[in-house]
Amino acid sequence: MKIILGLILFPVICYFLQAHTQRVKPAAKSKQPNIIFILTDDLGYGDVGVFYQNLRKKKNDRSEPWTATPNLDLLASGGAMLPQHYCAAPVCAPARASLLLGVSQGHSNVRDNQFDKALENNHTLASTLHTVGYTTAAIGKWGLQGDARFDSTGDKWIAHPLNRGFDYYFGYIRHNDGHEHYPKEGKYEHPKEVYENRTNITDKLDKCYTADLWTAVAKKWIIDFKKGNKDNPFFMYLAYETPHAVLELPTIAYPAGGGLKGGLQWLGTPGHFINTASGTIDSWIHPDYANETYDNDKNPATPEVPWPNVNKRYATSVRRIDSEVGDIMQLLKDLRIDDNTLVIFTSDNGPSIESYLPETIAPNFFNSFGPFDGIKRDCWEGGTRMPTIASWPGHIPANRVVQIPSIAYDWMSTCIDAAGFPAPARTDGVSLLPSLTGKGTQRKSSIYIEYSQNQATPNYKEFAPNHQNRKRNQMQVIRFGDTLGVRYDIKSQQDNFEIYNVVEDPQETTNLAGNAGMDVLQHMMKERVLQIRQPNLSAPRPYDNELVAAINKSNTKAGVMWKTYQGNYPWIPDVTTLRAKASGVVGRPSLTVSPVSEGVLFFDGYLKVPEDGAYTFYVSAKAGAFLRIHDSPIVDEDFEYTGGTERRGTIRLMAGLHPFRLYYASKTRENHLLDFKWQGPNINKEQIPENAFYY
């Protein structure tokens, strides 16, 4: 029993011990790469050749049709595949919000199905990179601009991309517009609106298939930017809304070649904005699929039948994205910036059953969910495991396969690291550069997902019987190493996790929760999910009012550890990868220890909570501060903080020791201020006493 328990818990213990391992220095600022983040919509893990479709082709089972993505396969062979990479949520709005904010669904302000809700006004992928010298552009689908259902400010589109760190925007602002791929003439719903910055230009977009339009705009923007900014970096968020929603077809074949002189081109003439704005809308099927047949009854003696039209449409849509990625990669080569451009390709969530046509799409025709169970809106691996590729010639070795688990909100830390800076302390992610480049020690990602939706997992025969027709409702996922815990239809915090080794059992068919020793891991998972999230009134959960368990820590001493980090940081940084200038122990957080003229003073220790209950913490700082208790942000005085204003946050805690991290930003030696108070059961608002601090 002890041996079995040790084998189970060893990787989990290693997970926590390695969580704060230091790594090599960040890249020099003078070598900041361009960054292109390509996000597709509802593209499944199994839709990309190198991840799954090539295996189907190799099997050559005529009852199991396959597609191809040659350009994405080429991108992967020249860089890194991340087959253990997760989206932040199994549906688009929360997934994209977590990606852009760099925080998990336990901390994002957009959760569940809150389409069009305003993205929080805080650090974003764009705003952080803009701050450190990047020109930023967002092209394609947004859907996080603000809506009267959630926002009472009265401002129209308060979270427009231009208000969240982007210098340029071209695309669909509203979520629902992204269900249509011909904004002017489409067959699904009207009107749809395409905006360039804040101007509606839809009336000029005759016959513009949006995936082509976004690609042509992206190419034009890159070309124009590099003409006048040869040595300056850019960040582009290229967010396709295909193959999601109405499965409309392009107008004509993809133009020959690619890059500067071939492929898609911006013409800019009203009525003929791009070079594919001709022919007949919703008409062109890729020739590889136009006449394809398959063995529908699994009987080689009977004639094969044509692929259903809706599946030809889906395959064409995916292949079009593949061509567009190849076109952009050729442009980078033509401009001779490919070796200084980090390109990331992924999807927002798993494949969908929606076609918005009379004929629905079934993801099990191509097994778009890959070797997993589940689709979009599922927290099984098929709904959350993404086909993810990263390319950066000369930095990411060719044919690299990264098997370390990671998640979408890691990309903020990764991109900022590539730019030569530490990420904001607010972020929940870690930089993936060590695992991508093979240099340094990779910190462990915190894989956490929560979501609620009242439908059920499809009853596809490809899925395990215990997953078919499984009622979703409240769902939750947490992963430690190779082991993943998942809960469906959660009624209370006491509900057990199903536990799977998703490396050996990617389909999640063998629930290990009942095995000997798993009660310990079950307990750890239940405690951990409360430590890494904060309730949000707009997305209530059955465990929102639970108390966060105290830490069982021996050999503690009175006081708190402090460290100073010298530097002119653009925000309160995550100090994990930084080298401390000075350190020591003090009775309680105080500026008397060693205030730095420019940098961060960091306190790390435990708070001893006297009894169970809700505790409110108050922080006032001169230049900025940030407080985490366990791994939850409680007080944020960083982004656009003017200084001196007291802010507060509440967390429900059990009596005992609770880890905290308090960051204080210093801009000057004068007029320092750090005030740290609490209020709780039988405690009026007061300075936290010295006897409450331990390390």
C-alpha positions, 0 to 999 in steps of 0.5 A: 500500500505504501509503495502504491501510494508513493508512486501515485503521489511522487509526481504530484509532490514534484509538481509543487516542488518544481512550480517555482524553479528558476530558469535562464535569463530572458531574451535581450530586449534588443532581440524582441521577436515579432509575434503572430498568434493564430487562433481558430474557432472550433477546430478540433485536435483531430482536424490537423493532419500531424496530430491525428488525420495522418494516422487515419490516412495511414490506416486506410480504412475506407469507413473512416474518412480523412482530410489533410493539412499540409501547411500546418504539418510543415509548420509543425515539422519546422517547430514544436507540437504541443499535444498536451496543450489545453484551451482555458474553457470549452467555449469561445468567449471565456476561452478567448478572455482567459487567453487575452487576460493571461488568467484561468477561468477561476479568475477571469471576469468572462465565464460560462456563456457570457458572449459579448461581455466586456473584457476586464480592463487589466493587463492583456496580451496586447497591452503588455506587449505594447508597453514594452515596445510592440505595435499591436494588431487584432484581426478577425473575431473579437466578441468581448467588447461589452453588452448591456446584459452584463455592463451598466456603464452606458458606454458602447463597446467599452472593451473595443480592441482599441481600448484593450491594448491594440493599435489596430483592429479589423474584423467582427466586433460582436460575437454573433457576427462571427456566425456568418462568413460573408458579412454582406451577402451571407445566407445565415443572418443579417446584418453583419458588420465588419469594422476597421478600427471604429468604422463600419466598412461592411458595404464595401465587402462584396463577396468577401469570405471572411477567412480570406479577408482576415488573411489578406488584411493581415498580410497587408498590415504586416507589409505596411508595418515593416516598410516603415518599421524594419527593426521594430517588433509587432504583435498580431492576434489573428482570430479566425471564426472558421470552421465555426458556425455556418459552414459556408464555402469560399468563392474560388480556389486559393490563389497560387503561390503565397507571400508578397506576390502570391496567395491572397492579396489586398486590392482595396477597391470597394466591391473588390477588396481582395483578390478572391472577391469574385465568382459565386459566394458559397460555391467552391469545394476543395478538389481533394474532397469534391468527389470523395466517397467512403464505405458508409456501411463498413461493407467493402462488397457494397458501393461507396457513397459520396461524403455528405455535403456538410462534411465536404464543406467542413473539410474545405473550411479547414483546408482553407485555414491551412492554405492561409497559414501557409500564405502568411508563413511564405510572407514572413520568408519573403520579408526575411523576418521568419527567423525573428517571428514567433508564430503560435497556432491553436484553437479556442475549444473542441469541435462543434455539432453546429453547421447553421445549415439544414444538414448538421455536422457530426464531429465523428465523421472525421473524428475531429476530437481525435483520440479523445472523448468530448466536443465543444462545451465538454470538459472531457479531453476532446473539448479542451485538448487543442492542436497547438504548434509554435514556430520560431526558427533558430530558437525552437528546434525543428520536429520538437514535441513538447509533452509537458502539459500547458494551457492557453493562459500560459501564452501571455507569460511566454510572449512577454518572456520572448520580449525580454520581460517578466510577466505581471504578477497577476498572470496565472500562466508560466512561460513555455519558452524553456520547453519550446526552446530546450533551454532552461527548466520549465515551470509547471503550468497550473491546468484548471478549467471550470464551465457550466452548460445544461446539455449533454455529451453526444452519444457517439459510438466512438465515445466510452459508454460512461461518457455518452449522453453524460449531463454536463451542468457544472463541470471542473477540471484539474491536472497534476502531471499525467493525472487529471481530475474531472467532475460533471454535474457537480452538486456540491464540493463533496462530489468526487473527481473522476481521476484518469491518467490521460497519458496512458488513457487519453480517452478517459475510460478507466476511472482510477478514483476507486483505486487504493491510495487515490483518496489522498489524491482526491482530497488534494484535488478538492482542496486545490481547486478552492485554492486557485479560484475566486467566486464570480457572482455572474457565474455561480458555482456549487462550491463558491461558499466553501472554506479554503483549507489551511496548510499543514506546515510544520517548523514555521517561525514567526515573521515573514520573508522579504526580498527586493528586486531592483529594476524599472518594471512596467508592471508589478512583475512575477518575481519567480525568474528574477534575481533578488538584490537583498533578502531577510526576515521581518516581523510583518510586511513593512517598508522599513526593511529595505525600500528600493528606489526603483523595483519591487519589495516582495513578502512571502509567508503564511497568515495564521487565521484564528477561526473559520470564516470570510476574511477581507484584506485591505491594501494601500500602496503609494505606487502599486501592490498585489496580494495573493492568498494561496494562488488567488488574487485578492487585491490588485493595485497594479494596472492603472493604479493611481496610488494611495487608494485602499482596495480590498478583497475577500476570501473564505478561509479555514482556521490555520496557516494560509500562504500569501505573497504581497508585492509592493512596487516602488518608483521613488525613495520618497513618500512610501506607503504600504498599509496591510489590514484585515477584517474577519470573524470577531475581528474589526478592521485593523492592521494585521498583527505581527503574531499572525505572520509566519514563514 
